[in-house]
Amino acid sequence: MMTLIYSTTSPFARKVLITAMELGLRDQITLEIAHPLRNAEQVSEANPLGKVPCLLTDAGQMVVNSPVICQFLQRMAPAGPELHDPSYMDIDTVERVQALADGLMDAAVALVMESLRPEEQRSDLWQERWYGALNRTLAFIERYEVSRLRTAFGSMAEISLACALDYLDFRHPDYDWRESAPELELWLSEISRAESFAATVPVG
């Protein structure tokens, strides 16, 4: 059995868990719930970076960083669907959309962390930069990428982007990304019906 050090609120951890489900590996993974701040010692013991997700294999190997973990899981499931190089989308597009979606998550998480600081210590400069990154990236995906996507988890592009958009709704409900991205709104409403997506709704 493998162990996934996992936070129920982390979009990166959710991405890994959905990938495991889509590859048919969920029954080979034990979840160990740990928050990187509230359970810092536990998380750091598993991953020296002090971050989740972190996958521990039954051979004692540590695998960190969500794209790397997802690649590892793909190799563990040779008979499963090819999420990194699907037949309907070239690998460059998959990797580009996954990277853009991960960047959305990075900016959204950074804004959450900034909000935890005392108000007088919060940086307007950095908040503007992170919101700018969100705005530009969503506009780019709306214009150039959403038409390439399926309304099912056929690749890492769909998995990553769905996790990113839902995390925005979860942690930043006042950020109205839908107004300027109607195609993304429609796409998310359709792909959110996926069983693995509904089973991993963030809690906390």
SELUMVEX-464395 format. One line per field, with one value per residue: residue number from 1; residue in one letter; chain; x, y, z of N, C-alpha, C in turn. Coordinates in steps of 0.1 Angstrom, whole numbers, plus 5000, padded with zeros to 4 digits. Atoms other than C-alpha are relative to their C-alpha. Layout:
<recs>
i (NUM, ...) .
aa (A, ...) .
ch (A, ...) .
nX (X, ...) .
nY (Y, ...) .
nZ (Z, ...) .
caX (X, ...) .
caY (Y, ...) .
caZ (Z, ...) .
cX (X, ...) .
cY (Y, ...) .
cZ (Z, ...) .
</recs>
This chain:
<recs>
i (1, 2, 3, 4, 5, 6, 7, 8, 9, 10, 11, 12, 13, 14, 15, 16, 17, 18, 19, 20, 21, 22, 23, 24, 25, 26, 27, 28, 29, 30, 31, 32, 33, 34, 35, 36, 37, 38, 39, 40, 41, 42, 43, 44, 45, 46, 47, 48, 49, 50, 51, 52, 53, 54, 55, 56, 57, 58, 59, 60, 61, 62, 63, 64, 65, 66, 67, 68, 69, 70, 71, 72, 73, 74, 75, 76, 77, 78, 79, 80, 81, 82, 83, 84, 85, 86, 87, 88, 89, 90, 91, 92, 93, 94, 95, 96, 97, 98, 99, 100, 101, 102, 103, 104, 105, 106, 107, 108, 109, 110, 111, 112, 113, 114, 115, 116, 117, 118, 119, 120, 121, 122, 123, 124, 125, 126, 127, 128, 129, 130, 131, 132, 133, 134, 135, 136, 137, 138, 139, 140, 141, 142, 143, 144, 145, 146, 147, 148, 149, 150, 151, 152, 153, 154, 155, 156, 157, 158, 159, 160, 161, 162, 163, 164, 165, 166, 167, 168, 169, 170, 171, 172, 173, 174, 175, 176, 177, 178, 179, 180, 181, 182, 183, 184, 185, 186, 187, 188, 189, 190, 191, 192, 193, 194, 195, 196, 197, 198, 199, 200, 201, 202, 203, 204) .
aa (M, M, T, L, I, Y, S, T, T, S, P, F, A, R, K, V, L, I, T, A, M, E, L, G, L, R, D, Q, I, T, L, E, I, A, H, P, L, R, N, A, E, Q, V, S, E, A, N, P, L, G, K, V, P, C, L, L, T, D, A, G, Q, M, V, V, N, S, P, V, I, C, Q, F, L, Q, R, M, A, P, A, G, P, E, L, H, D, P, S, Y, M, D, I, D, T, V, E, R, V, Q, A, L, A, D, G, L, M, D, A, A, V, A, L, V, M, E, S, L, R, P, E, E, Q, R, S, D, L, W, Q, E, R, W, Y, G, A, L, N, R, T, L, A, F, I, E, R, Y, E, V, S, R, L, R, T, A, F, G, S, M, A, E, I, S, L, A, C, A, L, D, Y, L, D, F, R, H, P, D, Y, D, W, R, E, S, A, P, E, L, E, L, W, L, S, E, I, S, R, A, E, S, F, A, A, T, V, P, V, G) .
ch (A, A, A, A, A, A, A, A, A, A, A, A, A, A, A, A, A, A, A, A, A, A, A, A, A, A, A, A, A, A, A, A, A, A, A, A, A, A, A, A, A, A, A, A, A, A, A, A, A, A, A, A, A, A, A, A, A, A, A, A, A, A, A, A, A, A, A, A, A, A, A, A, A, A, A, A, A, A, A, A, A, A, A, A, A, A, A, A, A, A, A, A, A, A, A, A, A, A, A, A, A, A, A, A, A, A, A, A, A, A, A, A, A, A, A, A, A, A, A, A, A, A, A, A, A, A, A, A, A, A, A, A, A, A, A, A, A, A, A, A, A, A, A, A, A, A, A, A, A, A, A, A, A, A, A, A, A, A, A, A, A, A, A, A, A, A, A, A, A, A, A, A, A, A, A, A, A, A, A, A, A, A, A, A, A, A, A, A, A, A, A, A, A, A, A, A, A, A, A, A, A, A, A, A) .
nX (5008, 4994, 5007, 5000, 5002, 5010, 5009, 5013, 5002, 4990, 5004, 4990, 5003, 5013, 4996, 4993, 5010, 5009, 4992, 5000, 5013, 5002, 4991, 5004, 4990, 5005, 4999, 4986, 4995, 5006, 4999, 4996, 5004, 4991, 4999, 4986, 4998, 5005, 4992, 4987, 4989, 5004, 4998, 4985, 4993, 5002, 4994, 4992, 5005, 5011, 5011, 5008, 5000, 4988, 5003, 4990, 5002, 4998, 4986, 4993, 4996, 5008, 5003, 5005, 5005, 5012, 4998, 4991, 5008, 5009, 4992, 4997, 5012, 5002, 4991, 5005, 5013, 4998, 5013, 5009, 5001, 4988, 5004, 4990, 4999, 5012, 5001, 5008, 4993, 4986, 4994, 4996, 5012, 5003, 4990, 5002, 5012, 4997, 4992, 5008, 5009, 4992, 4997, 5012, 5001, 4990, 5004, 5011, 4995, 4992, 5010, 5005, 4990, 4999, 5012, 4998, 4991, 5006, 5004, 4990, 4988, 5003, 4994, 5009, 4992, 5001, 5013, 5003, 4993, 5007, 5013, 4997, 4997, 5013, 5007, 4994, 4999, 5014, 5004, 4993, 5006, 5013, 4999, 4992, 4998, 5012, 5006, 4992, 5002, 5012, 5008, 4997, 4986, 4993, 4986, 4996, 5005, 5014, 4999, 4993, 5008, 5012, 4996, 4996, 5012, 5008, 4993, 5003, 5013, 4999, 4993, 5001, 5013, 5003, 4993, 5010, 4993, 5010, 5005, 4992, 4996, 5012, 4998, 4995, 5011, 5008, 4992, 4999, 5013, 5002, 4990, 5001, 5009, 4992, 5001, 4988, 5000, 5010, 4996, 4988, 5003, 4992, 5007, 4992) .
nY (4988, 4987, 4991, 4986, 4989, 4994, 4990, 5000, 4987, 4997, 5003, 5009, 5013, 5005, 5004, 5014, 5010, 5002, 5008, 5014, 5006, 5002, 5010, 5013, 5003, 4995, 5010, 5002, 4988, 4996, 4986, 4995, 4986, 4992, 4986, 4995, 4990, 5006, 5012, 4997, 5010, 5012, 4998, 4998, 5013, 5007, 4992, 4990, 4987, 4996, 4998, 5011, 5015, 5008, 5014, 5009, 5013, 5011, 5003, 4989, 4989, 4988, 4993, 4987, 4991, 5006, 5006, 5012, 5011, 5004, 5008, 5012, 5009, 5005, 5011, 5011, 5005, 5002, 5003, 4990, 4990, 4992, 4987, 4990, 5000, 5006, 5000, 4989, 4988, 5002, 4999, 4986, 4994, 5006, 4995, 4985, 4997, 5004, 4990, 4988, 5003, 5000, 4986, 4995, 5005, 4993, 4986, 5001, 5004, 4989, 4990, 5006, 4998, 4986, 4996, 5005, 4990, 4988, 4991, 4989, 5006, 5005, 4993, 4996, 5002, 5014, 5004, 4995, 5009, 5013, 4998, 4998, 5013, 5007, 4994, 5003, 5015, 5004, 4994, 5008, 5014, 4998, 4996, 5009, 5014, 5007, 5007, 5013, 5009, 5009, 4999, 5012, 5000, 5008, 4997, 4992, 4987, 4998, 5003, 4989, 4988, 5001, 4998, 4986, 4992, 5003, 4994, 4986, 4999, 5004, 4990, 4986, 4999, 4986, 4997, 5004, 5003, 5004, 4989, 4998, 5013, 5008, 5014, 5008, 5002, 5011, 5012, 5005, 5005, 5013, 5009, 5002, 5012, 5012, 5006, 4998, 4986, 4999, 5007, 4993, 4987, 4995, 4999, 4994) .
nZ (5000, 5000, 4991, 5005, 4990, 5007, 4994, 5007, 5006, 5009, 5014, 5005, 4995, 5006, 5014, 4999, 4997, 5012, 5009, 4995, 5002, 5014, 5004, 4994, 4990, 4987, 4990, 4997, 4993, 4987, 4998, 4987, 5000, 4992, 5005, 5000, 4989, 4988, 4998, 5007, 4997, 5007, 5015, 5002, 4998, 5012, 5011, 4994, 5005, 4991, 5009, 5005, 4996, 5000, 5001, 4994, 5006, 4991, 5000, 4992, 5008, 4999, 5013, 4996, 5011, 5006, 5014, 4999, 4995, 5010, 5009, 4993, 5000, 5013, 5003, 4992, 5006, 5014, 5007, 4998, 5010, 5001, 4996, 5004, 5015, 5005, 5014, 5005, 4997, 5001, 4987, 4997, 4995, 4986, 4991, 4999, 4992, 4986, 4994, 4998, 4989, 4988, 4996, 4994, 4986, 4992, 4997, 4991, 4987, 4995, 4995, 4987, 4990, 4997, 4992, 4986, 4993, 4995, 5011, 5003, 5006, 5013, 5011, 5012, 5012, 5003, 5003, 5013, 5009, 5000, 5007, 5014, 5006, 5001, 5011, 5013, 5004, 5003, 5013, 5010, 5001, 5006, 5014, 5008, 4996, 4995, 5012, 5002, 4989, 4999, 4988, 4992, 4996, 5010, 4999, 4989, 5003, 4994, 4986, 4993, 5002, 4992, 4986, 4998, 5000, 4989, 4988, 5000, 4994, 4986, 4991, 5004, 5005, 5004, 5012, 5010, 5012, 5010, 5009, 5011, 5005, 5001, 5006, 4988, 4990, 5006, 5000, 4986, 4996, 5006, 4996, 4986, 4998, 4999, 4987, 4992, 4996, 4989, 4988, 4994, 4997, 4988, 4988, 4990) .
caX (5000, 5010, 5003, 4993, 4999, 4969, 4950, 4913, 4916, 4946, 4938, 4971, 4963, 4928, 4944, 4966, 4936, 4914, 4943, 4946, 4909, 4908, 4938, 4921, 4947, 4925, 4924, 4962, 4965, 4959, 4951, 4969, 4952, 4976, 4975, 5008, 5004, 4984, 5004, 5037, 5059, 5040, 5041, 5078, 5087, 5072, 5084, 5113, 5096, 5068, 5042, 5013, 5007, 5034, 5033, 5051, 5055, 5055, 5092, 5099, 5103, 5091, 5074, 5067, 5051, 5017, 5028, 5056, 5032, 5007, 5034, 5045, 5009, 5006, 5036, 5020, 4989, 5001, 4966, 4949, 4939, 4968, 4962, 4995, 4994, 4958, 4948, 4926, 4951, 4988, 5011, 5023, 4988, 4982, 5014, 5007, 4971, 4983, 5010, 4986, 4961, 4988, 4998, 4962, 4963, 4996, 4982, 4950, 4968, 4992, 4962, 4948, 4981, 4983, 4948, 4960, 4986, 4976, 4958, 4985, 5011, 4994, 5010, 4988, 5016, 5016, 4979, 4976, 5002, 4984, 4950, 4966, 4980, 4945, 4929, 4954, 4956, 4918, 4914, 4941, 4925, 4890, 4903, 4927, 4924, 4888, 4877, 4904, 4891, 4866, 4839, 4854, 4887, 4905, 4938, 4958, 4946, 4910, 4919, 4942, 4919, 4888, 4907, 4920, 4886, 4868, 4894, 4888, 4851, 4860, 4885, 4877, 4839, 4839, 4862, 4838, 4858, 4827, 4817, 4846, 4849, 4815, 4829, 4849, 4819, 4799, 4828, 4832, 4795, 4796, 4829, 4820, 4795, 4824, 4823, 4859, 4853, 4822, 4839, 4868, 4850, 4872, 4862, 4875) .
caY (5000, 5036, 5064, 5099, 5127, 5147, 5179, 5180, 5217, 5215, 5217, 5200, 5171, 5168, 5167, 5137, 5119, 5124, 5111, 5080, 5074, 5079, 5055, 5028, 5031, 5044, 5011, 5010, 5043, 5050, 5086, 5103, 5136, 5163, 5201, 5217, 5244, 5227, 5195, 5210, 5184, 5155, 5169, 5179, 5144, 5130, 5158, 5180, 5208, 5208, 5206, 5184, 5162, 5137, 5101, 5074, 5041, 5007, 5005, 5036, 5060, 5096, 5113, 5150, 5178, 5171, 5168, 5144, 5123, 5122, 5110, 5084, 5071, 5070, 5047, 5026, 5020, 5008, 4995, 5026, 5056, 5077, 5110, 5127, 5119, 5113, 5105, 5136, 5162, 5167, 5164, 5200, 5212, 5189, 5201, 5238, 5237, 5217, 5243, 5272, 5255, 5248, 5285, 5294, 5272, 5288, 5323, 5313, 5296, 5326, 5349, 5326, 5327, 5365, 5368, 5349, 5377, 5406, 5432, 5458, 5433, 5424, 5434, 5453, 5449, 5411, 5407, 5428, 5406, 5374, 5387, 5399, 5364, 5350, 5374, 5370, 5332, 5328, 5351, 5331, 5297, 5311, 5324, 5297, 5265, 5257, 5246, 5218, 5203, 5174, 5174, 5143, 5136, 5124, 5141, 5160, 5192, 5187, 5173, 5202, 5230, 5217, 5215, 5251, 5266, 5248, 5260, 5296, 5290, 5274, 5299, 5330, 5331, 5369, 5366, 5365, 5348, 5336, 5370, 5372, 5334, 5321, 5291, 5280, 5284, 5261, 5236, 5234, 5229, 5199, 5183, 5187, 5158, 5134, 5109, 5114, 5152, 5149, 5125, 5149, 5181, 5202, 5202, 5226) .
caZ (5000, 4993, 5017, 5005, 5030, 5022, 5031, 5024, 5014, 4992, 4954, 4947, 4969, 4954, 4919, 4930, 4945, 4915, 4893, 4915, 4912, 4874, 4871, 4892, 4920, 4948, 4966, 4967, 4986, 5023, 5031, 5060, 5066, 5077, 5074, 5065, 5092, 5119, 5115, 5104, 5122, 5108, 5072, 5075, 5087, 5055, 5032, 5041, 5020, 5046, 5018, 5008, 4989, 4995, 4984, 5004, 4985, 5001, 4991, 5013, 4984, 4988, 4958, 4961, 4939, 4924, 4887, 4897, 4918, 4890, 4866, 4891, 4894, 4857, 4855, 4882, 4860, 4826, 4818, 4829, 4808, 4795, 4813, 4802, 4765, 4755, 4720, 4716, 4728, 4721, 4751, 4748, 4753, 4783, 4799, 4792, 4806, 4836, 4843, 4839, 4862, 4888, 4886, 4893, 4924, 4935, 4932, 4950, 4978, 4982, 4986, 5013, 5031, 5028, 5043, 5074, 5082, 5104, 5082, 5087, 5075, 5043, 5010, 4985, 4960, 4962, 4963, 4932, 4915, 4924, 4913, 4881, 4875, 4881, 4857, 4829, 4831, 4832, 4802, 4783, 4791, 4782, 4748, 4737, 4757, 4769, 4734, 4735, 4767, 4772, 4798, 4814, 4831, 4800, 4808, 4834, 4817, 4828, 4862, 4871, 4857, 4874, 4908, 4903, 4894, 4922, 4947, 4936, 4945, 4978, 4991, 4972, 4968, 4963, 4933, 4903, 4876, 4858, 4845, 4822, 4815, 4805, 4785, 4816, 4838, 4814, 4812, 4850, 4855, 4832, 4843, 4880, 4875, 4874, 4902, 4913, 4914, 4936, 4959, 4966, 4974, 4998, 5034, 5061) .
cX (5009, 4993, 5001, 4997, 4992, 4993, 4987, 4997, 5010, 4996, 5010, 4998, 4988, 5004, 5007, 4989, 4991, 5008, 5000, 4987, 4998, 5009, 4996, 5009, 4995, 5001, 5014, 5006, 4992, 5002, 5004, 4997, 5009, 5000, 5014, 5004, 4997, 5008, 5013, 5010, 4997, 5003, 5015, 5007, 4999, 5007, 5008, 4996, 4989, 4987, 4992, 4996, 5014, 4996, 5011, 4997, 5002, 5015, 5008, 5004, 4990, 4998, 4993, 4997, 4990, 5002, 5009, 4992, 4991, 5007, 5004, 4988, 4997, 5009, 4996, 4988, 5001, 4987, 4989, 5000, 5013, 4996, 5010, 5002, 4988, 4999, 4994, 5007, 5015, 5006, 5005, 4988, 4996, 5010, 4998, 4988, 5002, 5008, 4992, 4990, 5007, 5004, 4988, 4999, 5011, 4996, 4989, 5004, 5008, 4991, 4994, 5010, 5002, 4989, 5001, 5010, 4991, 4997, 5011, 5013, 4998, 5005, 4990, 5007, 4998, 4986, 4995, 5006, 4993, 4986, 5002, 5003, 4987, 4993, 5005, 4999, 4986, 4996, 5007, 4993, 4986, 5002, 5006, 4999, 4987, 4994, 5007, 4996, 4987, 4993, 5001, 5015, 5008, 5015, 5003, 4996, 4987, 5001, 5005, 4991, 4988, 5003, 5003, 4987, 4991, 5006, 4998, 4986, 5000, 5006, 4998, 4986, 4996, 5007, 4992, 5007, 4991, 4995, 5008, 5004, 4988, 5002, 5006, 4990, 4991, 5008, 5001, 4987, 4997, 5010, 4998, 4990, 5008, 5000, 5012, 5000, 4990, 5004, 5012, 4997, 5007, 4991, 5010, 4999) .
cY (5013, 5009, 5014, 5009, 5011, 5010, 5001, 5013, 5003, 4996, 4990, 4985, 4994, 4996, 4986, 4990, 4997, 4992, 4986, 4993, 4997, 4989, 4986, 4996, 5003, 4990, 4996, 5011, 5002, 5015, 5003, 5015, 5008, 5014, 5005, 5010, 4994, 4988, 5000, 4989, 4987, 5001, 5001, 4987, 4992, 5006, 5011, 5014, 5005, 5003, 4987, 5003, 4995, 4986, 4992, 4986, 4989, 4996, 5011, 5012, 5012, 5007, 5013, 5008, 4993, 4995, 4988, 4988, 4995, 4992, 4987, 4990, 4995, 4988, 4987, 4993, 4999, 4997, 5010, 5010, 5009, 5015, 5011, 5002, 4994, 5000, 5013, 5014, 4998, 5003, 5014, 5008, 4996, 5007, 5015, 5003, 4996, 5011, 5013, 4998, 4999, 5014, 5007, 4996, 5007, 5014, 5000, 4997, 5012, 5011, 4996, 5003, 5015, 5005, 4996, 5009, 5011, 5010, 5010, 4994, 4995, 5009, 5003, 4996, 4985, 4995, 5005, 4991, 4987, 5001, 5003, 4987, 4992, 5005, 4997, 4985, 4995, 5005, 4992, 4986, 5002, 5002, 4989, 4985, 4992, 4992, 4986, 4990, 4991, 5003, 4987, 5001, 4991, 5003, 5008, 5015, 5002, 4998, 5013, 5013, 4999, 5002, 5015, 5009, 4998, 5006, 5015, 5002, 4998, 5010, 5014, 5002, 5014, 5003, 4994, 4998, 4996, 5011, 5001, 4986, 4991, 4985, 4991, 4997, 4988, 4987, 4995, 4994, 4986, 4990, 4997, 4988, 4987, 4994, 5003, 5015, 5002, 4993, 5007, 5015, 5005, 5002, 5007, 5015) .
cZ (5000, 5010, 4994, 5012, 4993, 5008, 4993, 4994, 4989, 4986, 4994, 5004, 4994, 4986, 5000, 5003, 4989, 4989, 5004, 4997, 4985, 4995, 5006, 5011, 5014, 5011, 5004, 5009, 5013, 5002, 5014, 5000, 5009, 4994, 5001, 5011, 5013, 5004, 4994, 5003, 4993, 4985, 4997, 5001, 4987, 4988, 5005, 4995, 5009, 4992, 4998, 4985, 5000, 5000, 5005, 4994, 5010, 5000, 5008, 4992, 5003, 4987, 5004, 4987, 4992, 4986, 5000, 5006, 4990, 4989, 5006, 5000, 4986, 4996, 5008, 4994, 4985, 4992, 5002, 4989, 5000, 5002, 4995, 4985, 4994, 4985, 4994, 5002, 5000, 5014, 5004, 5006, 5014, 5010, 5002, 5009, 5014, 5007, 5003, 5012, 5014, 5004, 5006, 5015, 5008, 5004, 5010, 5014, 5006, 5005, 5013, 5011, 5004, 5009, 5015, 5008, 5006, 4989, 4997, 4994, 4986, 4989, 4989, 4987, 4995, 4997, 4986, 4989, 4998, 4993, 4985, 4993, 4998, 4988, 4986, 4996, 4997, 4986, 4989, 4998, 4993, 4985, 4992, 5004, 5003, 4989, 4998, 5010, 4998, 5013, 5008, 5003, 4991, 5001, 5012, 4998, 5007, 5015, 5007, 4999, 5009, 5015, 5002, 5001, 5013, 5013, 5001, 5007, 5015, 5009, 4997, 4993, 4995, 4987, 4988, 4987, 4989, 4991, 4988, 4993, 4999, 4995, 5011, 5010, 4995, 5001, 5014, 5005, 4995, 5005, 5015, 5003, 5001, 5014, 5009, 5005, 5012, 5013, 5007, 5003, 5013, 5012, 5010, 4999) .
</recs>
